[in-house]
């Protein structure tokens, strides 16, 4: 995985079943390549998605594909429910 500088310091606390095994030196853009281990693949997908564009699944390719599929699924979900999203935002006070 590659991680943005702003996220790197928070990563140790972000996952219950995630373990950082190796940390590379910062690259020219400040991002680091890290190796992580997860108990379950689904947790790895959720972990990557939880950081949005601040983390990139690089290897294994199968994990990257599953992250892309899950992200597309979320986008499809919200595109199909525009009214529900607006009413939920108004009811909860969240934006």
N, C-alpha and C positions, 0 to 999 in steps of 0.2 A: 504494500500500500504506500501511497505517497500522501503526506499530510502537510497542510499549511502551517506556518509558524504559529498563528494565533490559536490553533487547535491543539497543537502538540502537547502543551503543558496540561491541558484538561483531560487528555486521553487516559491517563492512568486511573481516573476516577469515573469514567463514563460507562464502563461495562462490567457487569457482575461476572460474566463468564469469558471475558476477554483477557488475554495475557500478552503483553509486549515481550517478544523474545530477542529482538535485535533492533538497534537503532543506528541508522546511517548518519553521516555528517550532513549538515545543511548543504543543499545545492545552491547554485547561483541565485535562484529565485527565492531562497529561504525555506523551501519545502524539504522534507526529509523522507527518505525511503525507510520503512520499518517492516519488520516481520512480526506477525501476530498469530496467536493460536486461539481458536474458539472451540467451545465444547460442541456446538452444533452449527451447521452451515447456515441455518435460518437466522441464528443470532449474528453471524458475520454480516449477512445481508442487511439486517435491521440496524446494526452498528454503523455500517458505512452510510446508509441512508440518513441516519440521525444527524450526521454532520453536513449534509447537503453537499455543496461544492467545495467544502474545505478538506475533503478526503477523497482519494481516488483508489478504487480497487484495481490493482495492476495484475496480480497473479493470485490464484490460478485463473486462467481464462474463463473457466466455468463459473467461478464466483462473479467475475465481472459481468458475464452474461446474465446471471440471476439478479444482480443489482440493477442492471438496465431494465430487465423485465418487470421487476418490482416497482421501479420508478415510473415506468410507462403505465403500469396498472393504477398507481395513485393518480396520475394525471388523467387517465380515462375516467376514473371514479368521479373526480371533481368536475370534469367537463360535462358529465351526464347529469349532475345534480346542482345546477347553478342556483335554483330557488332555495333548495335546502341549505346551501352554504350561506346564503344571505340571511335567512331567518335564524339560523343557528348563531350567526355572528351578532345579530341584533338582540337575541334572547340572552346570550351569555355575557355580553359586554366585551367579548374578545374580538380582536380584529386580525 
